[in-house]
Amino acid sequence: MKMKLLACDVLSRELCSIAADSPSVVDVHFLPSTLHDVPEQLRVEVQAEVDASEGKGYEAIVLGYGLCSRGTAQVSARSVPLIVPRAHDCITLFLGSRSRYDAEFTGNPGTYYFTSGWCERKDGTVDQGVVRDRKADHYEQRFREYAEKYGEDNARFLIEQETQWLANYTRATFIDTGVGDSSKYREFTRDLACQRGWEFAEIPGDLGLLARMLAGDWRPEEVLRVEPGQTIAESFDELVLKVR
């Protein structure tokens, strides 16, 4: 089978490894993780890539995305079926199933999850082999901009308001997917947890769901098949997605 894989780049290490061993012919295209910050733009970019895949001989287009803040809702299949994991976000893909995702989120509320890709491309950035905290750099730059415009006291207040979301978390968990050298990403997560006063934990990943998707093993309870002319929609139940 020849398929197009369209995915978020936080999954790049895992998906490239799986694609290399897949029995399918897989053409891979990654979009930047920063699109998650603007779900409407994510939807536009995913649809544009789906449309650009027309006439290339693909038998399926596999999305390495979940619902992702509704960023994939309203994306339509053209002449080629879309295969979409029944997942709210990529954490399900790293953990291997919705049931494990639900168990982790129920048993450990207030957890912020990290993977190597999350450290490299979302919350962190790699500079000369060292993983840096992208958010810390971002807020430091914002503070300087605010201080120049409004003074340091007002700048501190504004940054406090922008970082209130951190209060929702008490735990940083590193998901080790077994791909690549995990040591520096584990330490990045551990150090960040220490800086934020969070508990640190590590759990093993499971790439079985992603491997089945790229092997053409599409189980209805795991993935949604969107036929030509159909559109992805949120289902508001345990299956996460449905067609419209």
Secondary structure, 3 states (H helix, E strand, C coil): CEEEEEEEHHHHHHHHHHHHHCCCEEEEEEECHHHHHCHHHHHHHHHHHHHHCCCCCCCEEEEECCCCCCCCCCCECCCCCEEEECCCCHHHHHHCCHHHHHHHHHHCCCEEEECHHHHHHCCEEEECCEEEEHHHHHHHHHHHHHHHHHCHHHHHHHHHHHCHHHHHCCEEEEEECCCCCCHHHHHHHHHHHHHHCCEEEEEECCCHHHHHHHHCCCCCCCEEEECCCCEEEECCCCCCEEEC
